[in-house]
Amino acid sequence: MAVAVPVVRRPGLWPTAVTTLLRLAAPGWWRRSPHLPLPDPRLWAFRMVTAYGRTDAVPAAADVVSYLEWCRGSSSRGAS
């Protein structure tokens, strides 16, 4: 939840955050409870290991905002 607050305070990042969340979501997330686009646990563990060195790491809010800003900038240049 602490990660969501800085994103909520930046409306310009909302579309990027939603797009990113959907890209990370487990396939068929809408068919399984809790019916939320949560990241695939294996993908999330891999991302945390590559970023922080541990599968149980929690990303810092500043890191999430920086990543979303990078994604927004990349997509505006035509990158996917």
PEVEN-V286189 format. One record per helix or strand. SS is the DSSP state (helix for helix, strand for strand). FROM is the first residue (numbers start at 1). LEN is the number of residues. If there is no record, write none. Layout:
ss=[SS | SS]
from=[FROM | FROM]
len=[LEN | LEN]
This chain:
ss=[helix | helix | strand | helix | strand | helix | helix]
from=[2 | 11 | 25 | 29 | 39 | 41 | 61]
len=[7 | 14 | 1 | 3 | 1 | 12 | 16]
